[in-house]
Amino acid sequence: MAAKPVLVIGATGKTGSRVITRLNERGHAVRGVSRNTEIPFVWEKRETWPEALRGAGAVYISYSPDLAAPGAPADIEAFVAAAADAGVERLVLLSGRGEHNAVRCEEIVRGSGLPYTLLRASWFAQNFTEGPLLGPVLDGLIAMPAGEVAEPFIDLDDLADVAVAALTDARHEGRLYELTGPELLTFHEAAARITEAAGRPVAYLPVTLEQFHAELSRQAGPEYAHLLTELCREVFDGRNASLGHGVREALGREPRDFASFCRDASPAWTLPS
Ligand SMILES: NC(=O)c1ccc[n+]([C@@H]2O[C@H](COP(=O)([O-])OP(=O)(O)OC[C@H]3O[C@@H](n4cnc5c(N)ncnc54)[C@H](OP(=O)(O)O)[C@@H]3O)[C@@H](O)[C@H]2O)c1
C-alpha cells in the first residue's frame, strides 16, 4: 500500500517550500497546498479543507497571515477537528515564540487527541531575504520598533530540518521545540552582519510603534499594519531574549549562526545594476 502523503500547508511559503524540498529528497509522498495549488487550500474557505486533508498522514501547519491574527485560534480549532475526521495521524504546528495567540493555538493542537509536535520559532533570519525586511535591506535602512532588544534569529533551513524530523519520526511526538539560532543579536548587530555580507551599508533605525504603524499602513494597508504592530508590541519587550535549544534537542546538532546565514544569503541583497 502506498504511504500516505504528508500534507504541507503554506507550500509556497518560506518554511513550507523548504519542508517540501526535504521531504521530496527523502522520497516521501508530499501534497503541498496553498490558495494557488491544484488542490486549493484557503484558511478563509473551510470547504476547501476536506479535499486537501483526504488521505493525508502527517500535516505541517503554517498559518497565514500569522498566528497572531485574531481569527487564528478558531481556525486552528476547526482545522484540527477536520484533520481528526479525515484520519490524519500526526500534526506539526509552526508556532511563534512569546505570542499569546500562538500559545492558544499550541494548546488546541496539544488537546487534539492526535500525536503532535510544536515548533515554537523565534524571528526568522529569512525575513531579511524572503520576507518583509528584504525591501528595507535593499534600501539600506531597517526601521523596526525593536529598540535594543536582542533576538535569536532562527535560520529556516534548521527549522525545516526539525519540521521534517517531526513529520516523519514518532520520536518527536508530544515535544515542544523552542527553535532559535545560537546567539542573541540586537537589530543593530544583525544590520552590521548584513552590511558585512552585502558589502554595502545597511543600518538599523529604532522607531516607535506609532511610526512603524504609520509607515506600514502606507505600504501594506491598515489591517496588516495593525497585525504586525501589535505583534511587535508584544514580542519586543525582551521576553524572547534568550536561547532555545530545540534544534539541538531534535537533531543533535547546533543551529546555524546569523553570520553564516548572511554569507549564503548575500546574493538576495545584490542591487540590480
Ligand atoms: N516571520 C517570522 O519571523 C515568524 C516567526 C515565528 C512564527 N512565524 C509563523 O510563520 C507562519 C508563516 O509561515 P511562512 O513564513 O513559512 O509563510 P509565508 O512565507 O508567509 O507564506 C505563506 C504561505 O501560505 C499561503 N497562504 C497565504 N495566505 C493564505 C490563506 N489565506 N490560506 C491558505 N494559504 C495561504 C501562501 O501561498 P499562496 O499565496 O499561494 O496562498 C504561502 O504558501 C505564520 O503562522 C507565523 O505566525 C513567523
The ligand as an SDF file (V2000), in Angstrom:
LIG
                    3D

 48 52  0  0  0  0  0  0  0  0999 V2000
    8.2120   35.5400   10.2050 N   0  0  0  0  0  0  0  0  0  0  0  0
    8.6160   35.1720   11.4000 C   0  0  0  0  0  0  0  0  0  0  0  0
    9.6350   35.6730   11.8970 O   0  0  0  0  0  0  0  0  0  0  0  0
    7.8390   34.1230   12.1670 C   0  0  0  0  0  0  0  0  0  0  0  0
    8.3360   33.6880   13.4130 C   0  0  0  0  0  0  0  0  0  0  0  0
    7.6430   32.6690   14.0870 C   0  0  0  0  0  0  0  0  0  0  0  0
    6.4990   32.1130   13.5270 C   0  0  0  0  0  0  0  0  0  0  0  0
    6.0400   32.5810   12.3220 N   0  0  0  0  0  0  0  0  0  0  0  0
    4.8300   31.9700   11.7410 C   0  0  0  0  0  0  0  0  0  0  0  0
    5.1180   31.5300   10.4270 O   0  0  0  0  0  0  0  0  0  0  0  0
    3.8630   31.3760    9.7340 C   0  0  0  0  0  0  0  0  0  0  0  0
    4.0750   31.7270    8.2680 C   0  0  0  0  0  0  0  0  0  0  0  0
    4.9310   30.7540    7.7220 O   0  0  0  0  0  0  0  0  0  0  0  0
    5.8630   31.0920    6.4630 P   0  0  0  0  0  0  0  0  0  0  0  0
    6.7130   32.2820    6.8050 O   0  0  0  0  0  0  0  0  0  0  0  0
    6.5160   29.8490    6.0320 O   0  0  0  0  0  0  0  0  0  0  0  0
    4.7910   31.5390    5.3690 O   0  0  0  0  0  0  0  0  0  0  0  0
    4.9450   32.6770    4.2660 P   0  0  0  0  0  0  0  0  0  0  0  0
    6.3160   32.6930    3.7080 O   0  0  0  0  0  0  0  0  0  0  0  0
    4.3750   33.9340    4.8520 O   0  0  0  0  0  0  0  0  0  0  0  0
    3.9820   32.1350    3.1350 O   0  0  0  0  0  0  0  0  0  0  0  0
    2.6100   31.9640    3.3400 C   0  0  0  0  0  0  0  0  0  0  0  0
    2.1530   30.6730    2.6850 C   0  0  0  0  0  0  0  0  0  0  0  0
    0.7590   30.4670    2.9610 O   0  0  0  0  0  0  0  0  0  0  0  0
   -0.0050   30.6110    1.7490 C   0  0  0  0  0  0  0  0  0  0  0  0
   -1.1570   31.4310    2.1110 N   0  0  0  0  0  0  0  0  0  0  0  0
   -1.2170   32.7770    2.2750 C   0  0  0  0  0  0  0  0  0  0  0  0
   -2.4430   33.1530    2.6390 N   0  0  0  0  0  0  0  0  0  0  0  0
   -3.1940   32.0210    2.7160 C   0  0  0  0  0  0  0  0  0  0  0  0
   -4.5520   31.7550    3.0440 C   0  0  0  0  0  0  0  0  0  0  0  0
   -5.3960   32.7380    3.3460 N   0  0  0  0  0  0  0  0  0  0  0  0
   -4.9930   30.4760    3.0110 N   0  0  0  0  0  0  0  0  0  0  0  0
   -4.1330   29.4640    2.7030 C   0  0  0  0  0  0  0  0  0  0  0  0
   -2.8360   29.6520    2.3820 N   0  0  0  0  0  0  0  0  0  0  0  0
   -2.3740   30.9230    2.3960 C   0  0  0  0  0  0  0  0  0  0  0  0
    0.9210   31.2410    0.7290 C   0  0  0  0  0  0  0  0  0  0  0  0
    0.6760   30.7980   -0.5840 O   0  0  0  0  0  0  0  0  0  0  0  0
   -0.4760   31.4180   -1.5350 P   0  0  0  0  0  0  0  0  0  0  0  0
   -0.2210   32.8790   -1.5750 O   0  0  0  0  0  0  0  0  0  0  0  0
   -0.2590   30.6870   -2.8070 O   0  0  0  0  0  0  0  0  0  0  0  0
   -1.7770   31.0620   -0.8750 O   0  0  0  0  0  0  0  0  0  0  0  0
    2.2810   30.6930    1.1830 C   0  0  0  0  0  0  0  0  0  0  0  0
    2.4470   29.3760    0.6950 O   0  0  0  0  0  0  0  0  0  0  0  0
    2.8630   32.2740   10.4640 C   0  0  0  0  0  0  0  0  0  0  0  0
    1.8600   31.4910   11.0700 O   0  0  0  0  0  0  0  0  0  0  0  0
    3.6860   32.9460   11.5440 C   0  0  0  0  0  0  0  0  0  0  0  0
    2.9510   33.0840   12.7530 O   0  0  0  0  0  0  0  0  0  0  0  0
    6.6840   33.5510   11.6410 C   0  0  0  0  0  0  0  0  0  0  0  0
  1  2  1  0
  2  3  2  0
  2  4  1  0
  4  5  1  0
  4 48  2  0
  5  6  2  0
  6  7  1  0
  7  8  2  0
  8  9  1  0
  8 48  1  0
  9 10  1  0
  9 46  1  0
 10 11  1  0
 11 12  1  0
 11 44  1  0
 12 13  1  0
 13 14  1  0
 14 15  2  0
 14 16  1  0
 14 17  1  0
 17 18  1  0
 18 19  2  0
 18 20  1  0
 18 21  1  0
 21 22  1  0
 22 23  1  0
 23 24  1  0
 23 42  1  0
 24 25  1  0
 25 26  1  0
 25 36  1  0
 26 27  1  0
 26 35  1  0
 27 28  2  0
 28 29  1  0
 29 30  1  0
 29 35  2  0
 30 31  1  0
 30 32  2  0
 32 33  1  0
 33 34  2  0
 34 35  1  0
 36 37  1  0
 36 42  1  0
 37 38  1  0
 38 39  2  0
 38 40  1  0
 38 41  1  0
 42 43  1  0
 44 45  1  0
 44 46  1  0
 46 47  1  0
M  CHG  2   8   1  16  -1
M  END
$$$$
